[in-house]
Amino acid sequence: MEALVPMGILFVILPWILFHYITKWKEMKGFTPEDEATLTDLRKSAERLEDRLRTVERILDSEVPDWRSRHHDL
């Protein structure tokens, strides 16, 4: 009888816990819809910032033609 408890723990409880967490890890493998939405928002923000930077560079190129070379003189 004393050997049944450790055997039950070894062959029933531990594998059940192991398989339970393996299943949970597999469920979490992909992105959730919230994660997808966040990534989409971040991508759109990055594109807007990149567009703004291009606009600022274009303005500087037209108003201060040698602004890029001045940066290296500092």
C-alpha positions as CSV (number, residue, x, y, z in Angstrom):
1,M,0.0,0.0,0.0
2,E,2.9,2.4,0.8
3,A,4.3,1.8,-2.7
4,L,1.0,2.7,-4.4
5,V,1.2,6.4,-3.4
6,P,4.6,7.1,-4.9
7,M,3.8,5.0,-8.0
8,G,0.5,7.0,-8.4
9,I,2.4,10.2,-8.2
10,L,5.1,9.1,-10.5
11,F,2.9,7.5,-13.2
12,V,-0.3,9.6,-13.0
13,I,0.1,13.0,-11.3
14,L,3.5,14.0,-12.8
15,P,2.6,13.1,-16.4
16,W,-0.8,14.8,-16.1
17,I,0.9,18.0,-14.9
18,L,3.5,17.7,-17.7
19,F,0.9,17.2,-20.4
20,H,-1.2,20.0,-19.0
21,Y,1.6,22.6,-19.3
22,I,2.7,21.3,-22.7
23,T,-0.9,21.9,-23.9
24,K,-0.9,25.4,-22.4
25,W,2.5,26.2,-24.1
26,K,1.2,25.0,-27.5
27,E,-2.0,27.2,-27.1
28,M,0.2,30.3,-26.5
29,K,2.5,29.6,-29.4
30,G,0.8,32.1,-31.8
31,F,-0.2,35.7,-31.6
32,T,-3.5,36.6,-30.0
33,P,-5.9,38.9,-31.9
34,E,-4.9,41.7,-29.4
35,D,-1.2,41.1,-30.3
36,E,-2.0,41.2,-34.0
37,A,-3.8,44.5,-33.5
38,T,-1.0,46.0,-31.5
39,L,1.6,45.0,-34.1
40,T,-0.6,46.5,-36.8
41,D,-0.9,49.8,-34.9
42,L,2.9,49.8,-34.3
43,R,3.6,49.2,-37.9
44,K,1.3,52.1,-38.9
45,S,2.9,54.4,-36.4
46,A,6.3,53.5,-37.7
47,E,5.2,54.2,-41.3
48,R,3.8,57.6,-40.3
49,L,7.0,58.5,-38.4
50,E,9.1,57.4,-41.4
51,D,6.9,59.6,-43.7
52,R,7.4,62.6,-41.4
53,L,11.1,62.1,-41.3
54,R,11.2,62.0,-45.1
55,T,9.2,65.2,-45.2
56,V,11.6,66.9,-42.7
57,E,14.6,65.8,-44.8
58,R,13.0,67.0,-48.0
59,I,12.3,70.4,-46.4
60,L,15.9,70.6,-45.1
61,D,17.3,69.6,-48.5
62,S,15.4,72.5,-50.1
63,E,16.1,75.1,-47.5
64,V,19.5,74.2,-46.2
65,P,21.2,72.1,-49.0
66,D,24.3,71.2,-47.1
67,W,22.7,70.3,-43.8
68,R,23.8,66.7,-44.1
69,S,27.5,67.6,-44.4
70,R,27.3,70.0,-41.5
71,H,26.4,67.1,-39.2
72,H,29.8,65.5,-39.8
73,D,31.6,68.8,-39.0
74,L,30.4,68.9,-35.4
